[in-house]
Amino acid sequence: MSTTEGLAATTEVRDDEVVFGRLTRASVERFREKVGLDWPYTRWTTWNEEATRDGVRHYAYGFGDDNPLWCDPAHAARTRWGGVIAPPGFLEGAGLTPRVTTTPEMRDRGRGGLAGVHMFWAGDHIRFFRQVHEGDRLWVRRFYVDVSEKERSRFGGRSALSVRRRVYWNQRGELIAIWDADFIHTERDTAAKRDSLRAARERHVYTDEELADIDAHYAAETVRGAEPRHVEDVVVGEEFAPRYRGPLVVGDIIAWLMGNGRHEIFPYRLNWRNRQRMAGFYSRNEHGEWDSAMRVHWDDGYARSVGAPGAYDYGMLRNAWMMQVVTDWMGDDAVLVAVDDRITGFNALGDLTRLTGRVTAVDETDAWPEVVCTVECRNQRDETTATGTMRVRLPSRRLGLPAFPDPPAGEGLLPGMPRPEEGPWAAGSAGLGGE
């Protein structure tokens, strides 16, 4: 723990003060000033500015998905898409932000609000309007749309909920998706004192029989692929074959980072540069070395210091697993148009996740019928750790191949947000926000 963090954790502060590492009403109000303010992706922070064949495949392999639609160019070329497309979650680590007009006052908005306060990924609300194709150059606007204070949370004490939006376009200016992500903010010190999550769980030791059962489930997984699944054949109540993911090991975290990336864990000189940019995200570990807060995903001791039972996965990893259940089921011709999920518990190292799902409805209120599917993640202790609801447009014998919904007016930007100085899809656009 750094000296500044230790002082903040042990000193009484007033609710009208903004203090590093403490969640006061003033710190929430300061953070709320960020609503509608661009938080740009640059080449420093993005993982893929372009959907390359390798980048798409590495992302898919990073969460255990070898669907030929994103991994086999020959197969993909024979589909309606004419080539490789990216899994829906590929966008999470993708895109650059175009230059937008900002003033010193705008850049200073929200400075210091909730600095040093831990944040947990809590859920997603995504609307898709187009596929990402191999070769697409991706552009994104990232900003907060809401920040609210909560008096109590499952992490103990006061917490805050923020909603961060990302709006994605391709190089032709076509809207790809509007993606809202929910985050819970909680004091690291307060959460660490809470017995219900702080206590270390005994890590399960798997028997030969259990591992054989897990392997049997992996061997039984199938991908619908080129065989069409028509909406007329869907039966409400139909269940998906259960999927296993795990037992979670550090190697799984490394594989996810290889595919999805994280800019907070650069090494050496780049680590030093990053600490100058976002000092509040770093602290000294028990050996006195600088390390990022991202180590909650592989360092059991640090994870417990923020209220978790031990090192745990990424919420986006479970989001990718849940979407894979549906994309494997729906086939090459279908389109995933909406995802709403909640991360409800920790998936710690050693945990085995069992994913189950089913068709809950066929919604025919729109021009194209949408199949509503639910997916749930449960661990070996029979605890629910995530749930999701997804909407799919399948091919129809009567209507043909499905299209995506029409983009909304305003494309997800908030009123008053500055427009790009030049179109983010303009040839040679060099004005990248934050660079």
Secondary structure, DSSP 8 states (H G I E B T S, - for coil): --HHHHHHHHS---TTS--TT---HHHHHHHHTTBT------TTT-SBSB--HHHHHHHHHHTT---HHHH-HHHHHTSTTSS-B--GGGGGGB-B-B-B---HHHHHTTTTTTTT-EEEEEEEEEEE-S--BTT-B-EEEEEEEEEEEES--TTSS-EEEEEEEEEEE-TT--EEEEEEEEEEEE-HHHHHT-HHHHS--------HHHHHHHHHHHHH----TTS---GGG--TT-B---EEE----HHHHHHHHHHH--GGG--HHHHHHHHHH-GGGEEE-TTS-EEEGGGGGT-HHHHHHTT-SS-B--HHHHHHHHHHHHHHHH-TT-EEEEEEEEE-S--BTT--EEEEEEEEEEE-SSSS-EEEEEEEEE-TT--EEEEEEEEEE--BTTTBS-------GGGG--TT---BSS-TTSTT---BTT-
